[in-house]
């Protein structure tokens, strides 16, 4: 994988299947780009049919436009992806001007490759917004794979979480549905709602102390910081102004870093069922993550909703 400079990572495959450094200055010269405005990578993907592949933490982000993508670009990208065997694959398609990019997340990279293969065969006509995943999506209702590189959990500790469709929120989490409706109503087309577009008093009243507000300005998820810490939880209080990286080490923190980053990256809410045994203490809860963006595009805050309740489907058998 090519890496040029601190801010540029990844490669972009052209219509001949050649891997080019995803460096704007290099690409501008290579493509005779003279336009002063616009994103060069998005232009190459949307207009020229190129495929951009870049590592994002433990995942590979693959951006292409199904309606224009070139056969050789996808073919080359296919082997680049397979060679890395990423834990997760994020397929993205640039949005139209004024709209955010669209993403679809695969916890099983082989399933993601099948989608890439479909584009190679010209049978894929669009990448749907990840919020509208079908019930057969590999991220719905299946355990997340173990995090590579994490130290083995101490004896007796346990961590498991399931990702569920937003359309399958349990009646036991009915207040999640109400706040999700408020979040959707606050959207303007493809633009994400901002903190100001939601009624904070209504949110806090519905959540009854079970909501955290997290600032996500930091480029690294370990730097995400709790602006407001909901006091009604078994984890304890006093976490306001703490970053994720400052939370007690363990699977709960590692999973939160991973899950928060994913919602910040994609701008798509996430509904999860989570069970931990950490420090000999059990934790069992449903969680809804709602992204907010002051400019409608770049996520700068998360609303984290926690509903502690039994989860028989996650009991150790």
C-alpha positions in Angstrom: 0.0 0.0 0.0 1.5 3.3 -1.0 1.9 6.1 1.6 3.1 9.5 0.6 3.3 12.1 3.3 1.6 12.2 6.6 -1.9 13.0 5.2 -2.0 10.8 2.1 -2.5 7.1 2.1 -3.7 4.5 -0.4 -3.6 3.9 -4.1 -5.9 4.7 -6.9 -6.3 2.3 -9.8 -6.8 3.9 -13.3 -8.6 2.6 -16.4 -5.6 0.5 -17.3 -5.4 -1.1 -13.8 -2.3 0.8 -12.9 -1.8 1.6 -9.3 -1.1 5.4 -8.8 -0.2 7.1 -5.6 -3.3 8.8 -4.2 -1.5 12.0 -3.9 -3.4 15.1 -5.2 -0.2 16.8 -6.5 0.9 13.7 -8.4 -2.5 13.0 -9.8 -3.0 16.6 -10.8 0.1 16.4 -13.0 -0.7 12.9 -14.2 -4.3 13.8 -15.2 -3.6 17.4 -16.3 -6.0 18.6 -13.7 -6.4 22.4 -13.9 -9.6 22.9 -12.0 -9.0 24.9 -8.8 -12.1 23.6 -7.0 -13.4 20.2 -6.2 -11.9 17.0 -4.9 -9.5 15.4 -7.4 -10.0 11.8 -5.9 -13.8 12.1 -6.2 -13.4 13.4 -9.8 -11.2 10.5 -10.7 -13.6 8.0 -9.2 -16.9 9.6 -10.5 -15.9 10.8 -13.9 -12.9 8.7 -14.9 -14.0 5.4 -13.4 -11.0 4.9 -11.2 -11.0 2.9 -7.9 -9.5 4.3 -4.7 -8.3 1.9 -2.0 -7.0 3.2 1.3 -6.5 1.7 4.8 -8.6 3.1 7.6 -7.5 1.6 10.9 -8.4 -2.1 10.7 -10.5 -1.7 7.5 -10.0 -1.0 3.8 -12.0 1.8 2.3 -12.8 1.2 -1.4 -14.4 4.1 -3.3 -15.8 3.6 -6.8 -18.8 4.7 -8.9 -20.6 1.6 -10.2 -22.1 3.5 -13.2 -18.7 4.6 -14.5 -16.1 2.3 -13.1 -13.6 0.7 -15.5 -13.2 -3.1 -15.8 -9.5 -3.1 -15.3 -9.6 -0.7 -12.3 -12.0 -3.0 -10.4 -10.0 -6.0 -11.4 -6.8 -4.6 -10.0 -8.5 -3.3 -6.9 -10.0 -6.8 -6.4 -6.5 -8.3 -6.0 -5.3 -5.4 -3.9 -8.2 -6.1 -1.4 -7.7 -9.8 -1.4 -4.0 -9.4 -0.7 -4.6 -7.4 2.4 -7.4 -9.7 3.8 -8.8 -6.7 5.8 -10.9 -7.3 9.0 -13.6 -5.1 7.5 -14.4 -3.6 4.0 -16.1 -0.3 3.6 -17.4 0.3 0.1 -18.0 3.9 -0.7 -19.4 5.9 -3.6 -19.0 9.7 -3.9 -22.2 11.7 -3.4 -23.5 14.3 -5.7 -22.4 17.9 -5.0 -23.8 19.0 -1.7 -24.5 15.4 -0.5 -22.3 13.1 1.6 -20.6 10.0 0.3 -22.5 6.7 0.5 -21.1 3.7 2.3 -21.7 0.1 2.9 -19.8 -1.8 5.6 -18.9 -5.5 5.5 -17.5 -7.3 8.5 -16.7 -10.2 6.3 -14.4 -8.9 3.6 -15.2 -11.9 1.3 -18.8 -10.6 1.2 -17.5 -7.2 0.3 -15.4 -8.7 -2.5 -18.6 -10.3 -3.9 -20.0 -6.7 -4.2 -16.9 -5.5 -5.9 -17.1 -8.5 -8.2 -20.6 -7.5 -9.1 -19.4 -4.1 -10.2 -16.7 -5.9 -12.2 -19.5 -7.7 -14.0 -21.5 -4.5 -14.5 -24.4 -5.9 -12.6 -24.1 -3.5 -9.7 -25.9 -0.2 -10.5 -25.5 1.6 -7.2 -24.2 1.4 -3.7 -27.1 2.0 -1.3 -26.9 4.1 1.8 -25.7 1.9 4.7 -28.7 3.0 6.7 -30.9 0.9 4.4 -29.1 -2.4 4.7 -31.2 -5.4 3.9 -31.8 -8.0 6.7 -29.4 -10.3 4.9 -26.5 -7.9 5.2 -23.5 -9.5 6.9 -23.4 -6.7 9.5 -27.0 -7.3 10.7 -27.4 -9.7 13.6 -24.0 -11.3 13.6 -21.2 -11.1 16.1 -18.3 -8.8 15.3 -15.1 -10.7 14.5 -12.4 -10.5 17.2 -10.2 -7.5 17.0 -6.8 -8.4 15.6 -3.8 -7.4 17.7 -5.7 -7.0 21.0 -4.2 -8.8 24.0 -6.1 -11.8 25.1 -8.8 -11.0 27.7 -8.0 -12.1 31.3 -9.7 -15.3 32.4 -13.3 -14.8 33.2 -13.7 -11.7 31.1 -16.0 -11.7 28.1 -17.0 -9.3 25.3 -19.6 -9.7 22.6 -21.7 -7.3 20.6 -24.3 -7.7 17.8 -25.1 -5.1 15.2 -28.8 -4.8 14.4 -30.7 -3.0 11.6 -32.2 0.3 12.6 -35.6 -1.0 11.4 -35.4 -3.8 14.0 -35.1 -1.8 17.2 -36.6 -3.9 20.1 -39.8 -2.7 21.8 -37.6 -2.8 25.0 -35.7 0.1 23.4 -38.7 2.0 22.2 -37.3 5.3 23.4 -34.4 4.7 20.9 -36.9 4.7 18.1 -38.4 8.0 19.3 -35.0 9.7 19.3 -34.0 8.1 16.0 -37.2 9.6 14.5 -36.2 13.0 15.9 -32.8 12.6 14.4 -34.2 11.7 11.0 -36.7 14.6 11.1 -33.8 17.0 11.8 -32.0 15.9 8.6 -32.1 18.1 5.5 -32.0 15.8 2.5 -28.6 14.0 2.7 -27.2 16.5 5.3 -26.7 15.2 8.8 -28.4 17.1 11.6 -26.4 19.3 13.9 -26.6 19.5 17.6 -28.6 22.8 17.3 -31.2 21.1 15.0 -32.2 18.7 17.8 -34.1 19.8 20.9 -31.5 19.1 23.6 -34.1 19.4 26.4 -36.4 16.8 24.7 -33.4 14.5 24.1 -32.3 14.7 27.7 -35.8 14.3 29.0 -36.4 11.2 26.9 -33.0 9.7 27.7 -33.5 10.3 31.5 -29.7 10.4 32.1 -28.9 7.5 29.7 -27.2 9.7 27.0 -23.6 10.7 26.5 -22.6 13.5 24.1 -19.2 12.9 22.5 -17.1 15.5 20.7 -15.3 13.8 17.7 -13.1 16.6 16.4 -9.9 14.6 17.0 -8.6 12.7 13.9 -7.9 9.6 16.1 -10.9 8.0 17.9 -8.8 7.6 21.1 -9.1 11.4 21.3 -12.9 11.6 21.1 -14.0 13.4 24.3 -17.2 13.1 26.4 -18.8 16.5 26.5 -21.7 15.2 28.6 -21.6 11.9 30.6 -25.0 10.3 31.3 -25.1 9.6 35.0 -27.6 6.7 34.9 -25.3 3.7 34.1 -23.5 0.9 35.9 -20.1 2.0 34.6 -19.9 4.9 37.1 -19.8 8.7 36.8 -17.1 11.3 36.6 -16.2 10.7 33.0 -17.2 14.1 31.6 -14.3 15.7 29.6 -12.5 12.4 29.5 -11.3 11.1 26.2 -11.9 7.5 25.0 -8.2 6.9 25.4 -8.4 7.9 29.0 -11.1 5.4 29.8 -10.1 2.2 31.7 -8.2 -0.2 29.5 -10.1 -3.3 28.3 -12.5 -4.7 25.7 -15.3 -2.1 26.6 -13.0 0.8 25.7 -11.5 -0.9 22.6 -15.0 -1.8 21.3 -16.2 1.8 21.9 -13.2 3.2 20.0 -13.9 0.9 17.1 -17.7 1.5 17.0 -17.6 5.3 17.5 -15.0 5.6 14.8 -17.1 3.6 12.4 -20.2 5.9 12.9 -18.0 9.0 12.6 -16.4 7.7 9.4 -19.7 6.7 7.7 -22.2 9.2 9.2 -24.6 6.3 9.6 -26.3 5.5 13.0 -25.7 2.2 14.6 -27.9 0.0 16.8 -26.1 -2.6 18.9 -26.6 -5.2 21.6 -23.6 -5.5 23.9 -22.6 -7.7 26.7 -19.3 -7.5 28.7 -17.8 -9.1 31.7 -14.9 -6.8 32.7 -13.2 -6.6 36.1 -15.5 -9.4 37.3 -18.5 -7.0 36.7 -21.2 -7.8 34.1 -22.6 -5.2 31.7 -25.5 -5.8 29.4 -27.1 -3.1 27.3 -28.5 -1.9 24.0 -26.8 1.1 22.4 -27.8 3.6 19.7 -25.2 5.9 18.2 -26.4 9.0 16.4 -24.0 11.2 14.4 -24.2 15.0 14.3 -22.5 17.4 12.0 -22.4 21.2 12.3 -21.8 21.5 8.5 -24.1 18.6 7.6 -21.3 16.5 6.3 -18.3 15.9 8.7 -19.4 14.3 11.9 -18.2 16.3 14.9 -20.4 14.9 17.7 -22.1 11.6 18.6 -25.2 11.1 20.7 -24.6 7.8 22.6 -27.8 6.3 24.0 -27.5 3.4 26.5 -30.4 1.2 27.7 -29.2 -1.3 30.3 -31.3 -4.5 30.2 -30.9 -8.3 30.0 -29.8 -9.7 26.6 -30.5 -13.5 26.6 -29.3 -13.8 23.0 -25.8 -12.8 24.3 -25.6 -15.1 27.3 -22.6 -17.4 27.4 -23.7 -21.0 26.7 
